[in-house]
């Protein structure tokens, strides 16, 4: 097993994210600062994240149909969620022209921890 430290980021005043690479796979550890894992998100990003809470991977079109928000605003929300490592983009094997978006589980010492969106 090859373990390599990749980076450490202070995403907000509440959380410090450390990324390790284990056998070519990035693993993110979120250390809470002040006891709470919080990420500030716009309302549109919170709506998109709540749609993805079930863990299902969805296309951009499915997300636009699931929330009543303009497509441009959804693109911005997805960008903010990716910046905060709350979602992942996956390759769509059924249609390579589309990307799948899925909620990411944050790993802390072998446990998954939900991140609270403000």
Number of C-alpha atoms within 10 A of each C-alpha: 6 7 12 13 12 12 11 14 11 13 16 14 12 17 21 17 19 16 18 18 15 13 10 11 10 14 16 20 21 24 18 15 14 10 9 12 19 19 18 15 17 14 12 20 21 17 19 21 21 13 17 19 14 10 13 11 19 21 17 16 12 12 22 18 11 14 15 12 14 10 15 10 13 20 15 14 21 23 14 18 22 16 11 15 16 19 22 16 16 14 12 15 10 7 10 9 8 15 18 20 23 21 23 19 17 19 15 14 10 8 10 13 14 14 16 12 16 10
